[in-house]
Amino acid sequence: MRTRFQQGLDELRNRLLRMGGLAEQAVDRACQAYIDRDLARCQMVLEGESQINLIEREIDELAFDLLAMQQPMAVDLRFILAVTKINSDLERVGDQSVNIAERVMDMAELPKADLPVDIARMAAAASAMVRRSLESFIEGKAELAQAVLEMDNVVDRMKDEAFVRLVKTMNDRPEETRQALDALLIARNLERVADHATNIAEDVIFWVRGADVRHNVGNGLPAQQEASDT
Amino acid sequence: MGVGIKVEHLNAWFGKTQALHDINMDVPANHATAVIGPSGCGKSTYVRCLNRMHETIPDARAEGRVAIGTLDVYDGTPAVQIRRRIGMVFQKPNPFPTMSIYGNVAAGLKLNGFRDRRRLDEIVERSLRLSALWEEVKDTLHKQSGASLSGGQQQRLCIARALAVQPEVLLMDEPCSALDPISTGKIEELIFQLKENFTIVIVTHNMQQASRVAEFTGFFLLGKLIEFDKTEKIFTTPSDKRTEDYITGRFG
């Protein structure tokens, strides 16, 4: 057993979990801020971004060191590659949360409009995808990740429906165009959050099974083992 | 050109101890194939069975079928004839210390009764060029002893000596383990070029080396072949948990 290497892998995993926690928290705060029109929460999301960015750099640096110093192979190599990609997706989840918070702040300055979209439901779905993709990483279980992939279509459909309805609102009630546009952008941000969760799930499958399932092109490799021991 | 090697149901013993168990591992022609595994796993024994070096050890014996191209290694063909077709390079460079560089490279041919001096010159030059040593020694071929070269140069001299008898297969048993990174890099580059004309089997403890030079890799454990596949498969997504545990350093 390579103790020092294993310690490095454990450290990488712990930092990614911390990153995942912050990204998940950012999405939830931004969505709750939309629901409650809560500017204080928006501010928390904005302030939290720098911490996410800092950890992103730390994770990349540690992964880079492990690649250079330990020459990982097989499941360890896949793990480190997956971590670097998940890291990048989580940072973007943080960015999307900031975008949502900014839109909420914009909406707060406008008269309240009764928009025909259920952003809260969409937010709950996207947030659940992030949470479950991170659970699949924690557990090292490809089947949990697979379930996340199947949720992506649901969020895509919600976004498409939101677009149709909000464009109609803009046509029917031009005075609410800004509010509708903000909601539309938030729907778009949430759809991107779901896409990042999908990417994370795909990376977990790559780590655990060595199978590249991106773009719906799996190579059909059988699971050799679950990777919870890494 | 190199030829493929077919190995079927190969078993080998040292006295009563069985070192190889029913190995079936074919080596494709004109490729480099790495054999990896922990100490005592049988990887060197496997390679030494390919050219019947194994039987040079007292009480050692082997059974099974090994075919180098169309030549059946264990059908009674004299071992010397087989070794002429299968060159071997060892862990520690072993040039003949009293011979010049030229003498070292020409030794195999002279032993076989080769006397045409002009042709011999051509073969020595060609072999030293193939082993990427020519430029470094061309002016001191007859003056300098093989043993006076650096470790890396000595190993390339041994490769030139093996190539001079124009084998079809080159077996390398840990050829870089005694060399510094620069010399190792030269040998690895050499392997990359040599496989155009030779079939190469390399035993190595260095997994990065296996992944750098070989297209195929076999993993041995306790005298058994656990997994044989394309090198990138072995080092990224091995099929067997034992292979994965070994190459990720979880044992061995």
Interface residues (C-beta under 8 A of the other chain):
Chain A: M1 R2 F5 Q71 P72 M73 A74 V75 D76 L77 R78 R209 G210 L221 Q224 Q225
Chain B: M207 Q208 S211 F235 T236 T237 P238 S239 D240 K241 T243 E244 I247 T248 G249 R250 F251
